[in-house]
């Protein structure tokens, strides 16, 4: 079946530290991969996506590269800010398209000044 | 644009009571979803509707029913609420393959 595994949190970093949140997936075929972010008290919103192998999604200083050989889509940011404190979800949609997104369990990030 | 609108934002029920969570989207999306979010469990799919007139079970459908009233609206009903249904519920819609989900702001439901 399709599944997403991401590192458990919470992750606590100091401002300007480097961030990596690991995400690996299991899927048949070639899924599209997403990172969503949920700020306190809000719904999820798309952070970035990649639809094929070796694609790099990027937004707001965050990046993730679709690695088919390692079935991974790790989220990185070179210098985090307090405003990046949120819960981050890795997700995939199978190649078939109309199948719903499959989410990981989320990783809570806290950035302290 | 309103996007995805969910009501109510908060609700407290007693065990055995029933209620309907409402969701509407104004983006002409075919697909709509209901998720629940629990600590340490991420988002789990309850039901989804790939198009008007169709609904399918997700990962955790027991205790819930849904209605895709028209293309805009997708409601979630709890016929006899249980404490295990205490959660935050999110509605979402989707324009098509490889596109992002648009989420509502959530409903915090407590069942006592």
Interface residues (C-beta under 8 A of the other chain):
Chain A: X32 X34 X36 X42 X43 X44 X45 X46 X49 X51 X89 X93 X97 X98 X100 X101 X103 X104 X105 X106
Chain B: X4 X31 X33 X35 X40 X41 X42 X43 X45 X48 X50 X58 X90 X92 X94 X96 X97 X98 X100 X101 X103 X104 X105 X106
